[in-house]
């Protein structure tokens, strides 16, 4: 009897536990309809994710196409010198001027080299040497003439149309790793006060980018999403010696103006207006008293006799605010814009005199004729 009573109590306990709330929760299983609904929702999420990914991949494919179309026109440069124990490495872009092909790069990559000590590696693995070399210390532009079959020249953009926020790709040879590609934006324009390693780079109007640029990227092209070269990568601002997110690029319009002169004449003739500029002029403070809606301009502090400025009757205290319709931010900006103007070209200046604006047209001269001892 005792055994039967114990068994009965055990059965009662099991039934009680089976009906308690805790047990009910533990044993609660979704119905087949709930399971199906959950799976359907997850399936829809996967479909939505796939759709979003396809849209993203279509955008990413633009970058892949840009890289594919640009890569054949990018080269890796190794430049040796009897004075250097370590070769200089950098990049360059193949460009066409007239019927010939050249490599556009930085002067500091090739400045101590000869045609016999420069090795150019093409995207297809071929190695060639240049047949001629030119360079310009004032802008750090270097040009190499090359001659080989099946060379692919880059398509050039208009750097005057580049805006802050535009997406760009930098292609080059960081740390000797040729044809490396990084992605970023134009983060600033008109950088003209950089203290570069070579203090001879006087004419500056750099684009600034956060596309990763490291030692060895020098001379490589900066590319727009149209697949066009808009600049030649030149320098970095860095505390570590590597990429800190700030790189500087010579605008392609400036680089090509210099390159054409180097190829045609062997040197660059700097245009000359004949005005001395006030380095201490504060456009921000002077804007209101000059009647300007924005802080711009370069103040004339002197006029060179018989210069284009003198013939155009410019005067001391005139403030030049535009050159060919482009606003002049400061004296360095005016100098850089004049420096890439062809000698003899007619330009229009907008000038503020006694709070009144007027326009004057003049033909720029050759700096060498007015300042024979000046560095080209």
C-alpha atoms as a printed R data frame, in Angstrom:
    type eleno elety resid chain resno      x       y       z
1   ATOM     1    CA   UNK     A     1  0.000   0.000   0.000
2   ATOM     2    CA   UNK     A     2  2.853   2.351   0.812
3   ATOM     3    CA   UNK     A     3  4.393   1.839  -2.648
4   ATOM     4    CA   UNK     A     4  1.087   2.514  -4.439
5   ATOM     5    CA   UNK     A     5  0.537   5.689  -2.364
6   ATOM     6    CA   UNK     A     6  4.033   6.979  -3.272
7   ATOM     7    CA   UNK     A     7  3.375   6.374  -6.961
8   ATOM     8    CA   UNK     A     8  0.064   8.238  -6.781
9   ATOM     9    CA   UNK     A     9  1.681  11.244  -5.117
10  ATOM    10    CA   UNK     A    10  4.393  11.314  -7.818
11  ATOM    11    CA   UNK     A    11  1.810  11.357 -10.603
12  ATOM    12    CA   UNK     A    12 -0.080  14.181  -8.899
13  ATOM    13    CA   UNK     A    13  3.162  16.187  -8.615
14  ATOM    14    CA   UNK     A    14  3.977  15.734 -12.296
15  ATOM    15    CA   UNK     A    15  0.480  16.867 -13.325
16  ATOM    16    CA   UNK     A    16  0.740  19.916 -11.074
17  ATOM    17    CA   UNK     A    17  4.111  20.938 -12.450
18  ATOM    18    CA   UNK     A    18  2.874  20.455 -15.987
19  ATOM    19    CA   UNK     A    19  0.150  23.021 -15.358
20  ATOM    20    CA   UNK     A    20  2.222  25.593 -13.494
21  ATOM    21    CA   UNK     A    21  3.030  28.897 -15.365
22  ATOM    22    CA   UNK     A    22  6.768  28.308 -15.294
23  ATOM    23    CA   UNK     A    23  6.487  24.958 -16.933
24  ATOM    24    CA   UNK     A    24  4.026  26.360 -19.437
25  ATOM    25    CA   UNK     A    25  6.545  29.034 -20.497
26  ATOM    26    CA   UNK     A    26  9.350  26.538 -20.769
27  ATOM    27    CA   UNK     A    27  7.293  24.225 -22.897
28  ATOM    28    CA   UNK     A    28  5.692  26.958 -25.055
29  ATOM    29    CA   UNK     A    29  6.588  26.364 -28.704
30  ATOM    30    CA   UNK     A    30  5.554  28.591 -31.615
31  ATOM    31    CA   UNK     A    31  2.748  27.328 -33.649
32  ATOM    32    CA   UNK     A    32  3.458  26.251 -37.195
33  ATOM    33    CA   UNK     A    33  1.795  29.412 -38.499
34  ATOM    34    CA   UNK     A    34  3.996  31.640 -36.256
35  ATOM    35    CA   UNK     A    35  7.117  29.808 -37.416
36  ATOM    36    CA   UNK     A    36  6.154  30.250 -41.046
37  ATOM    37    CA   UNK     A    37  5.488  33.955 -40.508
38  ATOM    38    CA   UNK     A    38  8.892  34.471 -38.886
39  ATOM    39    CA   UNK     A    39 10.671  32.642 -41.695
40  ATOM    40    CA   UNK     A    40  8.753  34.685 -44.259
41  ATOM    41    CA   UNK     A    41  9.816  37.902 -42.566
42  ATOM    42    CA   UNK     A    42 13.468  36.802 -42.534
43  ATOM    43    CA   UNK     A    43 13.241  35.798 -46.168
44  ATOM    44    CA   UNK     A    44 11.903  39.259 -47.018
45  ATOM    45    CA   UNK     A    45 14.738  40.855 -45.069
46  ATOM    46    CA   UNK     A    46 17.240  38.830 -47.097
47  ATOM    47    CA   UNK     A    47 15.547  39.949 -50.310
48  ATOM    48    CA   UNK     A    48 15.607  43.597 -49.196
49  ATOM    49    CA   UNK     A    49 19.270  43.254 -48.238
50  ATOM    50    CA   UNK     A    50 20.064  41.748 -51.627
51  ATOM    51    CA   UNK     A    51 18.278  44.605 -53.368
52  ATOM    52    CA   UNK     A    52 20.152  47.217 -51.320
53  ATOM    53    CA   UNK     A    53 23.443  45.455 -51.972
54  ATOM    54    CA   UNK     A    54 22.825  45.363 -55.707
55  ATOM    55    CA   UNK     A    55 22.239  49.133 -55.671
56  ATOM    56    CA   UNK     A    56 25.424  49.628 -53.655
57  ATOM    57    CA   UNK     A    57 27.404  47.359 -55.977
58  ATOM    58    CA   UNK     A    58 26.199  49.340 -58.984
59  ATOM    59    CA   UNK     A    59 27.699  52.440 -57.356
60  ATOM    60    CA   UNK     A    60 30.883  50.585 -56.383
61  ATOM    61    CA   UNK     A    61 31.232  49.354 -59.950
62  ATOM    62    CA   UNK     A    62 31.822  52.971 -60.976
63  ATOM    63    CA   UNK     A    63 35.023  52.954 -58.944
64  ATOM    64    CA   UNK     A    64 36.096  49.650 -60.469
65  ATOM    65    CA   UNK     A    65 35.511  51.005 -63.969
66  ATOM    66    CA   UNK     A    66 37.461  54.172 -63.168
67  ATOM    67    CA   UNK     A    67 40.405  52.085 -61.963
68  ATOM    68    CA   UNK     A    68 40.206  49.833 -65.004
69  ATOM    69    CA   UNK     A    69 40.172  52.697 -67.500
70  ATOM    70    CA   UNK     A    70 42.915  54.682 -65.738
71  ATOM    71    CA   UNK     A    71 45.422  51.998 -64.735
72  ATOM    72    CA   UNK     A    72 47.004  51.524 -68.208
73  ATOM    73    CA   UNK     A    73 48.057  55.190 -68.237
74  ATOM    74    CA   UNK     A    74 49.738  55.126 -64.797
75  ATOM    75    CA   UNK     A    75 53.436  54.288 -64.461
76  ATOM    76    CA   UNK     A    76 55.843  53.488 -61.649
77  ATOM    77    CA   UNK     A    77 59.160  55.371 -61.656
78  ATOM    78    CA   UNK     A    78 62.440  54.352 -60.077
79  ATOM    79    CA   UNK     A    79 65.012  57.125 -60.382
80  ATOM    80    CA   UNK     A    80 68.647  56.560 -59.486
81  ATOM    81    CA   UNK     A    81 71.493  59.025 -59.092
82  ATOM    82    CA   UNK     A    82 75.206  58.989 -58.486
83  ATOM    83    CA   UNK     A    83 74.594  61.333 -55.552
84  ATOM    84    CA   UNK     A    84 71.953  59.171 -53.888
85  ATOM    85    CA   UNK     A    85 72.490  55.838 -52.189
86  ATOM    86    CA   UNK     A    86 68.749  55.129 -52.292
87  ATOM    87    CA   UNK     A    87 66.633  55.330 -55.413
88  ATOM    88    CA   UNK     A    88 63.740  57.754 -55.502
89  ATOM    89    CA   UNK     A    89 60.452  56.019 -56.271
90  ATOM    90    CA   UNK     A    90 57.242  57.596 -57.425
91  ATOM    91    CA   UNK     A    91 54.510  57.521 -59.993
92  ATOM    92    CA   UNK     A    92 53.474  59.315 -63.126
93  ATOM    93    CA   UNK     A    93 50.761  59.596 -65.747
94  ATOM    94    CA   UNK     A    94 51.141  59.053 -69.476
95  ATOM    95    CA   UNK     A    95 49.929  62.139 -71.343
96  ATOM    96    CA   UNK     A    96 49.738  63.085 -74.993
97  ATOM    97    CA   UNK     A    97 50.979  66.440 -76.252
98  ATOM    98    CA   UNK     A    98 50.780  66.742 -80.009
99  ATOM    99    CA   UNK     A    99 51.801  63.445 -81.560
100 ATOM   100    CA   UNK     A   100 54.079  62.374 -78.720
101 ATOM   101    CA   UNK     A   101 53.643  60.644 -75.371
102 ATOM   102    CA   UNK     A   102 55.209  61.888 -72.134
103 ATOM   103    CA   UNK     A   103 55.178  60.980 -68.457
104 ATOM   104    CA   UNK     A   104 53.964  63.776 -66.183
105 ATOM   105    CA   UNK     A   105 55.419  63.503 -62.684
106 ATOM   106    CA   UNK     A   106 57.117  65.522 -59.918
107 ATOM   107    CA   UNK     A   107 60.479  67.171 -60.330
108 ATOM   108    CA   UNK     A   108 61.642  65.949 -56.931
109 ATOM   109    CA   UNK     A   109 61.231  62.338 -58.101
110 ATOM   110    CA   UNK     A   110 63.654  62.759 -61.032
111 ATOM   111    CA   UNK     A   111 65.650  65.915 -60.255
112 ATOM   112    CA   UNK     A   112 69.044  64.234 -59.837
113 ATOM   113    CA   UNK     A   113 68.578  61.560 -62.478
114 ATOM   114    CA   UNK     A   114 69.496  61.076 -66.127
115 ATOM   115    CA   UNK     A   115 67.768  59.169 -68.895
116 ATOM   116    CA   UNK     A   116 70.020  56.190 -68.180
117 ATOM   117    CA   UNK     A   117 69.202  56.047 -64.456
118 ATOM   118    CA   UNK     A   118 65.404  56.289 -64.691
119 ATOM   119    CA   UNK     A   119 63.406  53.082 -64.979
120 ATOM   120    CA   UNK     A   120 59.728  53.386 -65.923
121 ATOM   121    CA   UNK     A   121 57.472  50.419 -65.272
122 ATOM   122    CA   UNK     A   122 54.266  50.302 -67.305
123 ATOM   123    CA   UNK     A   123 51.013  48.783 -66.100
124 ATOM   124    CA   UNK     A   124 51.528  45.743 -68.347
125 ATOM   125    CA   UNK     A   125 54.909  45.013 -66.733
126 ATOM   126    CA   UNK     A   126 57.149  46.400 -69.465
127 ATOM   127    CA   UNK     A   127 60.088  48.554 -68.431
128 ATOM   128    CA   UNK     A   128 61.286  51.471 -70.518
129 ATOM   129    CA   UNK     A   129 63.633  54.435 -70.183
130 ATOM   130    CA   UNK     A   130 62.900  58.042 -71.084
131 ATOM   131    CA   UNK     A   131 64.569  59.696 -74.063
132 ATOM   132    CA   UNK     A   132 64.470  63.235 -72.616
133 ATOM   133    CA   UNK     A   133 63.902  64.942 -69.242
134 ATOM   134    CA   UNK     A   134 62.602  68.396 -68.273
135 ATOM   135    CA   UNK     A   135 61.683  69.867 -64.913
136 ATOM   136    CA   UNK     A   136 60.560  73.114 -63.299
137 ATOM   137    CA   UNK     A   137 61.665  73.921 -59.726
138 ATOM   138    CA   UNK     A   138 59.048  76.658 -59.346
139 ATOM   139    CA   UNK     A   139 56.114  74.227 -59.525
140 ATOM   140    CA   UNK     A   140 57.806  70.835 -58.930
141 ATOM   141    CA   UNK     A   141 56.587  69.571 -62.300
142 ATOM   142    CA   UNK     A   142 58.689  66.984 -64.147
143 ATOM   143    CA   UNK     A   143 58.253  65.639 -67.675
144 ATOM   144    CA   UNK     A   144 59.775  62.546 -69.315
145 ATOM   145    CA   UNK     A   145 59.572  61.829 -73.042
146 ATOM   146    CA   UNK     A   146 58.932  58.155 -73.759
147 ATOM   147    CA   UNK     A   147 58.720  56.104 -76.920
148 ATOM   148    CA   UNK     A   148 57.269  52.605 -76.935
149 ATOM   149    CA   UNK     A   149 54.436  50.768 -78.699
150 ATOM   150    CA   UNK     A   150 50.935  50.499 -77.233
151 ATOM   151    CA   UNK     A   151 51.243  53.385 -74.779
152 ATOM   152    CA   UNK     A   152 47.889  54.508 -73.375
153 ATOM   153    CA   UNK     A   153 47.610  58.211 -72.559
154 ATOM   154    CA   UNK     A   154 45.353  59.476 -69.796
155 ATOM   155    CA   UNK     A   155 42.312  61.649 -70.331
156 ATOM   156    CA   UNK     A   156 42.740  65.053 -68.714
157 ATOM   157    CA   UNK     A   157 40.080  66.916 -66.764
158 ATOM   158    CA   UNK     A   158 39.618  70.603 -65.970
159 ATOM   159    CA   UNK     A   159 40.957  71.305 -62.486
160 ATOM   160    CA   UNK     A   160 39.301  74.741 -62.481
161 ATOM   161    CA   UNK     A   161 35.953  72.944 -62.236
162 ATOM   162    CA   UNK     A   162 36.926  70.778 -59.260
163 ATOM   163    CA   UNK     A   163 34.906  71.493 -56.119
164 ATOM   164    CA   UNK     A   164 35.404  70.704 -52.442
165 ATOM   165    CA   UNK     A   165 33.601  67.441 -51.707
166 ATOM   166    CA   UNK     A   166 34.217  65.877 -55.141
167 ATOM   167    CA   UNK     A   167 35.143  62.173 -54.936
168 ATOM   168    CA   UNK     A   168 38.644  61.315 -56.173
169 ATOM   169    CA   UNK     A   169 41.065  58.415 -56.462
170 ATOM   170    CA   UNK     A   170 44.816  58.653 -55.950
171 ATOM   171    CA   UNK     A   171 46.939  56.204 -57.939
172 ATOM   172    CA   UNK     A   172 50.638  55.763 -57.290
173 ATOM   173    CA   UNK     A   173 53.410  53.765 -55.678
174 ATOM   174    CA   UNK     A   174 53.314  54.253 -51.894
175 ATOM   175    CA   UNK     A   175 56.319  52.564 -50.302
176 ATOM   176    CA   UNK     A   176 57.207  51.184 -53.729
177 ATOM   177    CA   UNK     A   177 53.899  49.317 -54.108
178 ATOM   178    CA   UNK     A   178 53.128  50.307 -57.686
179 ATOM   179    CA   UNK     A   179 49.624  50.977 -59.010
180 ATOM   180    CA   UNK     A   180 48.019  51.260 -55.577
181 ATOM   181    CA   UNK     A   181 44.631  52.998 -55.467
182 ATOM   182    CA   UNK     A   182 43.054  54.991 -52.618
183 ATOM   183    CA   UNK     A   183 39.725  56.798 -52.418
184 ATOM   184    CA   UNK     A   184 38.635  60.072 -50.848
185 ATOM   185    CA   UNK     A   185 37.390  63.586 -51.556
186 ATOM   186    CA   UNK     A   186 38.737  67.020 -52.358
187 ATOM   187    CA   UNK     A   187 38.946  68.483 -48.856
188 ATOM   188    CA   UNK     A   188 40.210  71.984 -49.735
189 ATOM   189    CA   UNK     A   189 41.460  74.119 -52.624
190 ATOM   190    CA   UNK     A   190 43.972  76.896 -53.105
191 ATOM   191    CA   UNK     A   191 46.628  75.792 -50.620
192 ATOM   192    CA   UNK     A   192 49.495  78.185 -51.316
193 ATOM   193    CA   UNK     A   193 51.505  78.527 -48.110
194 ATOM   194    CA   UNK     A   194 53.064  75.074 -47.786
195 ATOM   195    CA   UNK     A   195 56.589  74.723 -46.457
196 ATOM   196    CA   UNK     A   196 57.791  71.904 -48.663
197 ATOM   197    CA   UNK     A   197 61.113  70.121 -48.418
198 ATOM   198    CA   UNK     A   198 62.305  71.904 -51.554
199 ATOM   199    CA   UNK     A   199 61.869  75.593 -50.770
200 ATOM   200    CA   UNK     A   200 62.164  76.390 -54.481
201 ATOM   201    CA   UNK     A   201 58.503  75.447 -55.050
202 ATOM   202    CA   UNK     A   202 57.353  79.073 -55.160
203 ATOM   203    CA   UNK     A   203 54.227  78.820 -57.291
204 ATOM   204    CA   UNK     A   204 51.598  76.936 -55.330
205 ATOM   205    CA   UNK     A   205 47.882  76.469 -55.792
206 ATOM   206    CA   UNK     A   206 47.395  72.953 -54.459
207 ATOM   207    CA   UNK     A   207 44.256  70.877 -54.236
208 ATOM   208    CA   UNK     A   208 43.965  69.128 -50.876
209 ATOM   209    CA   UNK     A   209 42.649  65.576 -50.583
210 ATOM   210    CA   UNK     A   210 42.058  62.992 -47.878
211 ATOM   211    CA   UNK     A   211 42.629  60.124 -50.315
212 ATOM   212    CA   UNK     A   212 45.530  58.277 -48.691
213 ATOM   213    CA   UNK     A   213 48.886  59.517 -49.996
214 ATOM   214    CA   UNK     A   214 52.141  58.128 -48.621
215 ATOM   215    CA   UNK     A   215 55.853  58.346 -49.454
216 ATOM   216    CA   UNK     A   216 56.180  57.032 -53.008
217 ATOM   217    CA   UNK     A   217 52.863  58.482 -54.179
218 ATOM   218    CA   UNK     A   218 54.664  61.541 -55.551
219 ATOM   219    CA   UNK     A   219 53.989  62.120 -59.226
220 ATOM   220    CA   UNK     A   220 51.005  59.791 -59.360
221 ATOM   221    CA   UNK     A   221 47.711  61.126 -60.718
222 ATOM   222    CA   UNK     A   222 44.646  62.252 -58.822
223 ATOM   223    CA   UNK     A   223 41.602  60.983 -60.720
224 ATOM   224    CA   UNK     A   224 38.003  62.180 -60.866
225 ATOM   225    CA   UNK     A   225 35.093  59.730 -61.085
226 ATOM   226    CA   UNK     A   226 34.961  60.611 -64.779
227 ATOM   227    CA   UNK     A   227 38.272  58.805 -65.134
228 ATOM   228    CA   UNK     A   228 40.098  62.066 -65.832
229 ATOM   229    CA   UNK     A   229 43.399  63.231 -64.345
230 ATOM   230    CA   UNK     A   230 42.742  66.394 -62.352
231 ATOM   231    CA   UNK     A   231 46.079  66.666 -60.566
232 ATOM   232    CA   UNK     A   232 49.550  65.323 -59.831
233 ATOM   233    CA   UNK     A   233 50.045  64.205 -56.222
234 ATOM   234    CA   UNK     A   234 53.007  65.998 -54.679
235 ATOM   235    CA   UNK     A   235 53.197  66.190 -50.896
236 ATOM   236    CA   UNK     A   236 51.665  65.191 -47.579
237 ATOM   237    CA   UNK     A   237 51.184  66.954 -44.287
238 ATOM   238    CA   UNK     A   238 52.210  64.418 -41.673
239 ATOM   239    CA   UNK     A   239 53.555  64.122 -38.151
240 ATOM   240    CA   UNK     A   240 54.368  60.456 -38.648
241 ATOM   241    CA   UNK     A   241 55.877  60.486 -42.132
242 ATOM   242    CA   UNK     A   242 52.879  58.553 -43.468
243 ATOM   243    CA   UNK     A   243 49.300  59.319 -44.388
244 ATOM   244    CA   UNK     A   244 47.500  61.540 -41.891
245 ATOM   245    CA   UNK     A   245 44.597  62.289 -44.210
246 ATOM   246    CA   UNK     A   246 46.005  65.446 -45.808
247 ATOM   247    CA   UNK     A   247 47.668  65.279 -49.211
248 ATOM   248    CA   UNK     A   248 48.419  67.965 -51.777
249 ATOM   249    CA   UNK     A   249 48.076  67.860 -55.541
250 ATOM   250    CA   UNK     A   250 49.227  70.163 -58.344
251 ATOM   251    CA   UNK     A   251 46.101  71.034 -60.388
252 ATOM   252    CA   UNK     A   252 46.354  69.486 -63.838
253 ATOM   253    CA   UNK     A   253 45.738  72.829 -65.579
254 ATOM   254    CA   UNK     A   254 48.829  74.289 -63.915
255 ATOM   255    CA   UNK     A   255 50.887  71.140 -64.517
256 ATOM   256    CA   UNK     A   256 50.009  71.020 -68.213
257 ATOM   257    CA   UNK     A   257 50.749  74.732 -68.750
258 ATOM   258    CA   UNK     A   258 54.205  74.106 -67.327
259 ATOM   259    CA   UNK     A   259 54.699  70.826 -69.211
260 ATOM   260    CA   UNK     A   260 53.895  72.355 -72.601
261 ATOM   261    CA   UNK     A   261 56.408  75.141 -72.058
262 ATOM   262    CA   UNK     A   262 59.098  72.723 -70.903
263 ATOM   263    CA   UNK     A   263 58.648  70.563 -73.987
264 ATOM   264    CA   UNK     A   264 58.512  73.510 -76.375
265 ATOM   265    CA   UNK     A   265 61.268  75.726 -74.939
266 ATOM   266    CA   UNK     A   266 63.111  73.654 -72.355
267 ATOM   267    CA   UNK     A   267 62.166  76.084 -69.586
268 ATOM   268    CA   UNK     A   268 59.176  77.994 -68.243
269 ATOM   269    CA   UNK     A   269 58.739  81.685 -69.019
270 ATOM   270    CA   UNK     A   270 56.906  83.335 -66.137
271 ATOM   271    CA   UNK     A   271 54.337  85.956 -66.969
272 ATOM   272    CA   UNK     A   272 54.780  89.376 -65.416
273 ATOM   273    CA   UNK     A   273 52.327  92.149 -64.605
274 ATOM   274    CA   UNK     A   274 54.683  94.540 -62.840
275 ATOM   275    CA   UNK     A   275 52.952  95.131 -59.515
276 ATOM   276    CA   UNK     A   276 54.548  94.847 -56.097
277 ATOM   277    CA   UNK     A   277 52.093  93.483 -53.561
278 ATOM   278    CA   UNK     A   278 51.490  94.273 -49.916
279 ATOM   279    CA   UNK     A   279 52.190  91.064 -47.997
280 ATOM   280    CA   UNK     A   280 50.501  92.490 -44.900
281 ATOM   281    CA   UNK     A   281 47.244  93.401 -46.623
282 ATOM   282    CA   UNK     A   282 44.335  91.967 -44.650
283 ATOM   283    CA   UNK     A   283 41.468  91.419 -47.047
284 ATOM   284    CA   UNK     A   284 39.071  90.483 -44.252
285 ATOM   285    CA   UNK     A   285 39.597  93.770 -42.428
286 ATOM   286    CA   UNK     A   286 39.607  95.846 -45.612
287 ATOM   287    CA   UNK     A   287 36.534  94.338 -47.272
288 ATOM   288    CA   UNK     A   288 34.034  96.676 -45.617
289 ATOM   289    CA   UNK     A   289 35.987  99.882 -46.178
290 ATOM   290    CA   UNK     A   290 36.571  98.891 -49.813
291 ATOM   291    CA   UNK     A   291 32.893  98.177 -50.315
292 ATOM   292    CA   UNK     A   292 33.472  94.471 -50.955
293 ATOM   293    CA   UNK     A   293 30.923  91.837 -50.089
294 ATOM   294    CA   UNK     A   294 33.672  89.244 -49.522
295 ATOM   295    CA   UNK     A   295 37.266  89.324 -48.200
296 ATOM   296    CA   UNK     A   296 39.325  89.115 -51.384
297 ATOM   297    CA   UNK     A   297 42.054  90.953 -53.212
298 ATOM   298    CA   UNK     A   298 45.732  91.851 -53.375
299 ATOM   299    CA   UNK     A   299 46.817  95.426 -52.644
300 ATOM   300    CA   UNK     A   300 49.325  97.107 -54.979
301 ATOM   301    CA   UNK     A   301 52.223  98.630 -53.046
302 ATOM   302    CA   UNK     A   302 54.407  99.534 -56.026
303 ATOM   303    CA   UNK     A   303 54.537  99.619 -59.836
304 ATOM   304    CA   UNK     A   304 57.522  98.583 -61.989
305 ATOM   305    CA   UNK     A   305 58.346 101.308 -64.549
306 ATOM   306    CA   UNK     A   306 57.464 100.477 -68.178
307 ATOM   307    CA   UNK     A   307 55.741  97.278 -67.081
308 ATOM   308    CA   UNK     A   308 52.305  96.108 -68.292
309 ATOM   309    CA   UNK     A   309 50.857  97.465 -65.023
310 ATOM   310    CA   UNK     A   310 52.430 100.891 -65.598
311 ATOM   311    CA   UNK     A   311 51.133 101.035 -69.164
312 ATOM   312    CA   UNK     A   312 47.657 100.108 -67.906
313 ATOM   313    CA   UNK     A   313 47.826 103.003 -65.403
314 ATOM   314    CA   UNK     A   314 47.530 100.866 -62.291
315 ATOM   315    CA   UNK     A   315 48.384 102.745 -59.100
316 ATOM   316    CA   UNK     A   316 49.622 102.174 -55.583
317 ATOM   317    CA   UNK     A   317 46.720 101.294 -53.246
318 ATOM   318    CA   UNK     A   318 44.711  99.721 -56.064
319 ATOM   319    CA   UNK     A   319 43.284  96.380 -54.942
320 ATOM   320    CA   UNK     A   320 43.171  93.662 -57.617
321 ATOM   321    CA   UNK     A   321 40.143  91.466 -56.895
322 ATOM   322    CA   UNK     A   322 39.727  89.453 -60.098
323 ATOM   323    CA   UNK     A   323 41.839  88.080 -62.925
324 ATOM   324    CA   UNK     A   324 39.857  86.961 -65.979
325 ATOM   325    CA   UNK     A   325 36.726  86.788 -63.838
326 ATOM   326    CA   UNK     A   326 38.296  84.606 -61.130
327 ATOM   327    CA   UNK     A   327 38.254  86.044 -57.616
328 ATOM   328    CA   UNK     A   328 41.738  86.683 -56.208
329 ATOM   329    CA   UNK     A   329 41.935  85.587 -52.577
330 ATOM   330    CA   UNK     A   330 45.286  87.143 -51.653
331 ATOM   331    CA   UNK     A   331 48.692  88.137 -53.014
332 ATOM   332    CA   UNK     A   332 49.941  84.530 -53.282
333 ATOM   333    CA   UNK     A   333 46.853  83.613 -55.258
334 ATOM   334    CA   UNK     A   334 47.453  86.431 -57.737
335 ATOM   335    CA   UNK     A   335 51.100  85.412 -58.107
336 ATOM   336    CA   UNK     A   336 50.166  81.779 -58.786
337 ATOM   337    CA   UNK     A   337 47.511  82.738 -61.338
338 ATOM   338    CA   UNK     A   338 49.858  85.057 -63.205
339 ATOM   339    CA   UNK     A   339 52.643  82.460 -63.101
340 ATOM   340    CA   UNK     A   340 50.630  80.002 -65.202
341 ATOM   341    CA   UNK     A   341 49.490  82.613 -67.719
342 ATOM   342    CA   UNK     A   342 51.196  82.488 -71.094
343 ATOM   343    CA   UNK     A   343 53.604  85.340 -71.764
344 ATOM   344    CA   UNK     A   344 51.971  87.866 -74.072
345 ATOM   345    CA   UNK     A   345 48.437  86.768 -73.218
346 ATOM   346    CA   UNK     A   346 45.845  89.500 -72.773
347 ATOM   347    CA   UNK     A   347 44.158  89.379 -69.365
348 ATOM   348    CA   UNK     A   348 41.421  91.382 -67.699
349 ATOM   349    CA   UNK     A   349 41.869  92.660 -64.154
350 ATOM   350    CA   UNK     A   350 39.061  93.892 -61.935
351 ATOM   351    CA   UNK     A   351 40.435  96.589 -59.652
352 ATOM   352    CA   UNK     A   352 39.019  98.514 -56.686
353 ATOM   353    CA   UNK     A   353 40.203 102.140 -56.493
354 ATOM   354    CA   UNK     A   354 38.726 104.508 -53.937
355 ATOM   355    CA   UNK     A   355 35.856 102.060 -53.335
356 ATOM   356    CA   UNK     A   356 34.958 101.986 -57.019
357 ATOM   357    CA   UNK     A   357 35.510  98.944 -59.222
358 ATOM   358    CA   UNK     A   358 36.796  99.150 -62.778
359 ATOM   359    CA   UNK     A   359 38.236  96.763 -65.332
360 ATOM   360    CA   UNK     A   360 41.512  97.068 -67.169
361 ATOM   361    CA   UNK     A   361 43.000  94.854 -69.875
362 ATOM   362    CA   UNK     A   362 46.726  94.334 -70.325
363 ATOM   363    CA   UNK     A   363 49.139  91.933 -72.009
364 ATOM   364    CA   UNK     A   364 51.398  90.195 -69.504
365 ATOM   365    CA   UNK     A   365 55.129  90.450 -70.084
366 ATOM   366    CA   UNK     A   366 58.069  88.086 -69.570
367 ATOM   367    CA   UNK     A   367 59.451  88.166 -66.026
368 ATOM   368    CA   UNK     A   368 62.982  87.488 -67.288
369 ATOM   369    CA   UNK     A   369 62.998  90.799 -69.181
370 ATOM   370    CA   UNK     A   370 62.104  92.798 -66.090
371 ATOM   371    CA   UNK     A   371 63.893  90.690 -63.484
372 ATOM   372    CA   UNK     A   372 66.819  89.028 -65.271
373 ATOM   373    CA   UNK     A   373 68.212  87.589 -62.047
374 ATOM   374    CA   UNK     A   374 64.944  86.061 -60.938
375 ATOM   375    CA   UNK     A   375 64.683  82.291 -60.800
376 ATOM   376    CA   UNK     A   376 62.531  80.842 -63.507
